[in-house]
Amino acid sequence: MTVNNQALPPKTCTIERLVTMPEDVQKVLAGEKTATRRNGRYADVGEVMTLEGKQFVVENVYAQTLGELTDEHAQQEGFENVEAYKQSILSIHPGMPWLPHMRVWVHEFRAV
């Protein structure tokens, strides 16, 4: 695990909104999803997310560009590879451009 000690900007949303899609919730509960990427910062390191009564602690929060995504990152998200992850995101956000320089916030978590 990489620990990022740089000062983080204020959160733009709350941890309750970090993982909300039923399919993603099930992936987290099954241990198939250990990270989520958002266009804003939804959690601080050490914050706890509760999904269906189970708790998950945020272990790392850092910025990343879409161009930096690897298949390993996509697997953290519960997808086989970057292309599968990209197609899922674009289906959720119709009309959204997939730009390599676009920055997202990565939130990595684990079961408590």
N, C-alpha and C positions, 0 to 999 in steps of 0.2 A: 504494500500500500504506500502510495506517495502522500506525504503530508505537506499541505500547502499552508505556509504560515504567513503569506502576504495578507495585508489588510483587505478585507472584502467590503464591497459597497453594501449599502443597506438592502435588506430583503425587499423584493418587489411583490411578494405574495406570501401566503402562509403555508406551513408544512402540510396542513390538511388538504391542500390542493395539489400536492406534489404528484401523487399517483391516484387517479380517479376513475380511469376507464376500467370497466369490469374485467376485460381481458388482461389488462396490465396488472390489476390487483391479484388475479389468479396466478399470473406468472411470478409475482413477488412471493405470494404464499407458498408456491411450489418450489421456490428457490431458483427459478429460471431467470429471474430479473433481479440484478443487484445494483443497478444504476438507472437513473433517468436524466434525460437532458431536457432543459426548458430554456425559453428565451429570456427568462429572468431568474433571480435567485430566490428560491422558495424555502430554504432551510439553512440553519447554521450547523457547523460540526458539533456533534453531541446531542442535537435535537432528536426527539423520538417521534416516529410516525406510527400510528396505530391503524391497522387494517384488519377488519373482522376480528377484533379482540387480540390480535398478535402484534407485538411491538418490534420495530426496526429502528436501529440507531444510525444516524447519518455519520459516516466516518470521514468523508472528504467532500469538499465543494471547491470546484475550480472552473475557470473558463477554458473553452476549447473552440476551435473553428471546425466547421463541418468538413473541411478539407483534411483535417488531422485524424478523422475517424478511421479506425482500422476494423477488420473483422472481429478482433478481440473486443473492441468497444461495443460493436453491434451485438455480440454474444452476451455482454453484461446487460444489454437492453432486452434480451430474450429472443434475438433473431439470429439466423444462421450466418449472415454476412451483412456488409454495409449496404449492398443493393436491396436486400430484403427490408432492412430498417428504413432506408430512404423511401421505398415504395409505400411502406406503412405510414410514414410521416406525411408524405404527399397526399395520400388518400384521406387522412384525417384533416389536413389543411389544404383544401383545393385552391389552386392558384398561387400557393406559396412557392417562391423560387428556391431552389436548392443551390446556394452559392458557397463555393469553397471558403470564402473569407468570412462568411456569416458566423458570428460568435454565439455560443450557447453556454449555459451553465450546467456543469455535470454535478450530479448529486449521487454519491456512492453510499450504499447502506448495507447493513447486515441485520439478520435476526438477533434479537436480544436474548 
